[in-house]
Amino acid sequence: MRRTDQRRAAVFACYQSSVTGAALEDVLERGGIDPVKEGPGPERPPRPVQSYTRELAAGVAEHREELDRLIGEHAIGWDIDRIAALERCIMRVALYEVLHRPDVPNEVALDEAVETAKLYSGADAPKFVNGILGSVVKSFDVEGEK
């Protein structure tokens, strides 16, 4: 599975956990978190969750408070709880990569997040996600971080 697909699978795992209240590990153990769309047909058996998906989802869970604080600080006029759960999860995964994966260029993390928002969220979501993530990364550039 490509890294793009693993990022999206991590977003979906975090989203499922957030919306259902299920433990993230339970969501990951059930498998079947597959962002690759296929046409109608019989249900496919669950796929094993890839290691990068697990790392991203676990990293988001571990650093959720930090990630939400950053999102909240840069979502001017928006309370974090008003942001749709899927967009929050998309931004959390991207920010986890920005902050904790030095091997992933910031531009890649942001681009992947925007593309995921284009595919799975409303029409305004990609611009919203890009604006917040861009603001966070820009603040790091000014402060001399990553």
C-alpha positions in Angstrom: 0.0 0.0 0.0 1.4 3.4 -0.9 2.1 6.0 1.8 -0.8 8.1 0.5 -3.2 5.3 1.2 -1.6 4.6 4.6 -2.0 8.2 5.5 -5.7 8.1 4.5 -6.1 4.8 6.4 -4.7 6.5 9.5 -7.1 9.4 9.1 -10.0 6.9 8.8 -8.9 5.0 11.9 -8.6 8.2 13.9 -12.0 9.3 12.6 -13.7 6.0 13.4 -12.2 6.0 16.9 -13.2 9.6 17.5 -16.8 9.2 16.2 -17.6 5.8 17.7 -15.6 6.2 21.0 -13.9 2.8 20.2 -10.3 2.4 21.3 -7.9 3.2 18.5 -6.2 -0.2 18.9 -9.6 -1.9 18.5 -10.3 0.0 15.3 -6.8 -1.0 14.0 -7.2 -4.6 15.0 -10.5 -4.9 13.1 -8.6 -3.9 10.0 -10.4 -3.1 6.8 -9.4 0.5 6.9 -9.0 0.8 3.2 -9.1 4.2 1.5 -8.8 2.7 -2.0 -12.3 2.9 -3.5 -13.5 0.0 -5.5 -16.7 -0.4 -7.4 -19.9 -2.0 -6.0 -19.7 -5.7 -5.2 -19.3 -8.1 -2.4 -17.5 -6.9 0.7 -13.8 -7.5 0.7 -12.2 -9.2 3.6 -10.4 -6.8 6.0 -6.8 -6.0 5.0 -4.1 -6.0 7.6 -3.2 -2.6 8.8 0.2 -1.4 7.5 3.0 -0.3 9.9 3.0 3.3 8.7 -0.8 3.5 9.3 -0.3 2.2 12.8 2.5 4.6 13.5 0.6 7.6 12.3 -2.6 6.7 14.1 -0.7 5.9 17.4 1.3 9.1 17.0 -1.9 11.2 16.6 -3.4 9.6 19.6 -0.3 10.2 21.7 0.1 13.8 20.7 -3.6 14.7 20.2 -3.5 17.4 22.8 -0.6 19.2 21.2 -2.0 18.8 17.7 -5.5 20.1 18.8 -3.8 23.0 20.5 -2.1 24.0 17.3 -5.2 23.6 15.2 -7.2 25.6 17.7 -4.6 28.4 17.8 -4.6 28.8 14.0 -8.3 28.2 13.3 -9.1 31.8 13.9 -12.8 32.2 14.9 -13.3 28.5 15.1 -13.5 26.4 18.3 -11.8 23.0 17.7 -15.1 21.2 18.5 -16.9 23.1 15.7 -14.5 21.7 13.1 -15.9 18.6 11.4 -14.4 15.4 12.9 -13.0 14.2 9.5 -11.2 17.5 8.9 -9.8 17.5 12.4 -8.4 14.0 11.8 -7.0 15.0 8.4 -5.2 17.9 10.1 -4.0 15.8 13.0 -2.3 13.3 10.8 -0.7 16.0 8.7 0.6 17.9 11.7 1.9 14.7 13.3 4.0 14.2 10.2 5.1 17.9 10.2 6.1 17.8 13.9 7.3 14.2 14.4 8.5 12.8 11.0 11.5 14.8 9.9 11.8 12.5 6.8 8.5 13.8 5.5 8.7 17.3 3.9 6.1 19.7 5.2 4.9 20.3 1.7 4.2 16.6 1.2 2.2 16.4 4.5 0.1 19.5 3.6 -0.5 18.4 0.0 -1.6 15.0 1.1 -4.0 16.5 3.7 -5.5 18.8 1.1 -5.9 16.0 -1.4 -7.6 13.8 1.2 -10.0 16.7 2.1 -10.8 17.1 -1.6 -11.7 13.4 -1.9 -13.6 12.9 1.3 -14.9 16.2 2.6 -17.1 19.1 1.5 -16.2 21.7 -1.1 -14.8 24.2 1.3 -12.8 21.8 3.4 -9.6 21.7 1.3 -9.2 25.4 1.5 -9.9 25.4 5.2 -7.5 22.5 5.9 -4.8 24.2 3.8 -5.3 27.5 5.5 -4.9 26.2 9.0 -2.0 23.8 8.2 -0.2 26.5 6.2 -0.6 28.9 9.1 0.9 26.4 11.5 3.9 25.6 9.3 4.4 29.3 8.6 4.5 30.0 12.3 7.2 27.3 12.7 9.3 29.0 9.9 9.0 32.3 11.8 9.8 30.8 15.1 12.7 28.8 13.7 11.3 25.3 14.4 11.3 22.4 12.0 
